[in-house]
Amino acid sequence: MATVELTGKNFQEYVEKPGILVIDWWATWCGPCRAFAPIYEKASDKYTDVVFGKIDTDAEQELAMTFEIRSIPTLMIFREQVLVFARPGMIPGAALDDLIDKVKALDMADVHRKVAEQEAQDKAAEAAEASGGAPEKTEGGEPA
């Protein structure tokens, strides 16, 4: 499968699609990006059930700023609208294959549960900060 060019206009559409979205953040002037491109293309041909997207950080500066891209290439993987992997630097082909296999094997019910727990903790911390106090703790030391 060919890679898809992701932009600020179509990014959300692709993230919201079911399945796995792998994103390569790159730029034309970046030597490591050019070296990683054939590895990425080969993976996109191999994993036809996965969407592979590319984001040109020069053309999509606002999107790159939103995701705090400071080094390229950067690889991100979304599954079921959850960012499950993000790392700058090149990844060898075998490591990329292994990574995709691990993302496919994730227990997404568990991932969604952990995301919900983290969001609840973040809201409790924000509420406590807004009220000027620390969140109330239960016997186990967890926020109430």
Beta strands, then each sheet from edge to edge (+ up, - down):
strand 1: 4-5
strand 2: 20-26
strand 3: 51-56
strand 4: 74-79
strand 5: 82-88
sheet 1: 1+ 3+ 2+ 4- 5+
end
